[in-house]
């Protein structure tokens, strides 16, 4: 079961309750960025742990982060998993999450790059909770992969 897989992220105490809709079963987790209860799927578990990592270990303020940001791409409505904003509220980083059982393939990077063609963020981050990748977009030089996910202040310095 995916909820038993140990994630490659610092431990965090999630606020979890049984699902209020007994027909669906499962559990719900409180999302501090959306300020509401959401179904605790394997992907959502990764999101909640990763957001806690960004806040606790990378200095991102919840005030400059949002989950499930809507955007229009090629005439269809899409949603980015998490967007980190700079202090002027411009997209700084886009984060895409997958369940631990989902491999981080070129298809995942293509998806986040398409989202970023609309948002114009400098950083792209992909995680399945076990592996994490970050790349920086350089004007004219394309994307370059980084060895680690930079902290918020470092990201701000490189825009």
C-alpha positions in Angstrom: 0.0 0.0 0.0 1.4 3.4 -1.0 0.5 5.1 2.3 3.1 2.8 4.0 6.0 3.8 1.7 8.5 5.9 3.5 9.0 9.1 1.5 12.4 10.6 0.9 11.3 13.8 2.7 11.5 14.9 6.3 8.7 13.5 8.5 5.7 15.7 9.0 2.6 15.3 11.1 -0.4 15.6 8.7 -3.8 16.6 10.0 -5.9 13.6 8.9 -9.5 12.6 9.5 -11.8 9.8 8.2 -13.5 10.9 4.9 -16.8 12.7 5.7 -18.4 11.0 2.7 -18.6 7.4 3.9 -19.4 6.3 0.3 -15.9 7.2 -0.8 -14.0 5.6 2.1 -10.4 6.6 2.8 -9.3 9.6 4.7 -9.0 13.4 4.2 -6.0 15.6 5.0 -6.2 19.3 5.8 -4.4 21.4 3.2 -2.9 24.5 4.8 -2.5 26.3 1.5 -6.1 25.7 0.2 -7.4 25.9 3.8 -9.7 22.9 3.3 -10.0 19.2 3.6 -9.0 17.1 0.6 -8.9 13.4 -0.2 -5.7 11.8 1.0 -4.6 10.1 -2.2 -1.0 8.9 -2.7 -0.3 12.0 -4.8 -1.8 14.3 -2.1 0.3 12.6 0.5 3.4 13.6 -1.5 2.1 17.1 -2.0 1.5 17.7 1.7 4.9 16.3 2.7 6.7 18.3 -0.1 4.9 21.6 0.8 6.0 21.0 4.4 9.6 20.5 3.2 9.5 23.7 1.1 8.2 25.6 4.1 10.4 24.0 6.8 13.6 23.3 4.9 13.6 25.7 2.0 12.3 28.8 3.6 9.2 29.2 1.4 6.4 31.2 3.1 2.9 29.7 2.8 1.8 33.3 1.9 3.8 32.9 -1.4 2.6 29.4 -2.3 -0.7 28.0 -3.7 -1.9 24.6 -4.5 -4.1 23.6 -7.5 -3.6 26.8 -9.5 -5.8 26.9 -12.6 -4.5 27.9 -16.0 -5.6 27.8 -19.6 -3.4 25.8 -22.0 -4.3 25.3 -25.6 -8.0 26.2 -24.9 -8.3 23.7 -22.0 -8.4 24.3 -18.3 -5.5 22.7 -16.4 -4.2 22.8 -12.8 -0.7 23.1 -11.5 -0.1 21.2 -8.3 1.9 23.9 -6.5 3.1 27.3 -7.5 5.7 29.3 -5.5 5.5 33.1 -6.1 8.2 35.8 -5.7 7.5 38.8 -3.5 5.8 40.5 -6.4 3.4 37.5 -6.8 4.9 36.4 -10.1 5.4 32.6 -10.5 8.9 31.7 -9.4 8.6 27.9 -9.3 6.1 25.3 -10.5 5.9 22.0 -8.7 4.4 18.8 -10.1 3.7 15.8 -7.9 3.1 12.2 -8.7 2.3 9.2 -6.5 5.3 7.2 -5.3 4.4 4.4 -7.7 4.6 6.7 -10.7 8.0 7.0 -12.4 9.3 10.5 -13.2 9.6 10.2 -16.9 10.1 12.6 -19.8 6.3 12.8 -20.0 6.1 14.3 -16.5 8.7 16.9 -17.4 6.9 17.7 -20.7 3.7 18.2 -18.7 5.3 20.7 -16.3 7.1 22.5 -19.1 3.8 23.0 -20.9 2.3 24.5 -17.8 5.3 26.7 -17.5 4.9 28.0 -21.1 1.9 29.8 -19.6 3.3 30.7 -16.2 6.8 31.7 -17.1 8.4 30.5 -13.8 12.2 30.3 -13.5 12.2 26.9 -11.7 10.5 23.6 -12.3 10.3 20.9 -9.6 9.0 17.4 -9.9 8.6 14.8 -7.1 7.0 11.5 -6.5 8.1 11.6 -2.8 11.0 9.3 -3.4 12.9 11.2 -6.1 12.9 14.9 -6.6 14.2 16.9 -9.6 14.7 20.6 -10.0 15.7 22.5 -13.1 16.2 26.2 -13.7 15.1 28.0 -16.9 17.7 30.3 -18.3 16.7 32.9 -20.8 17.9 31.5 -24.2 19.7 28.6 -22.6 16.8 26.3 -21.9 16.5 24.2 -18.8 19.4 23.0 -16.7 19.0 20.4 -13.9 20.3 21.4 -10.4 21.9 19.1 -7.9 19.4 20.1 -5.2 16.3 22.2 -4.7 17.4 25.7 -3.8 16.0 27.6 -0.9 13.6 30.5 -1.5 16.1 33.3 -1.1 18.5 31.6 -3.6 15.6 31.2 -6.1 14.8 34.9 -5.7 18.5 35.9 -6.3 18.5 34.0 -9.6 15.5 35.6 -11.3 
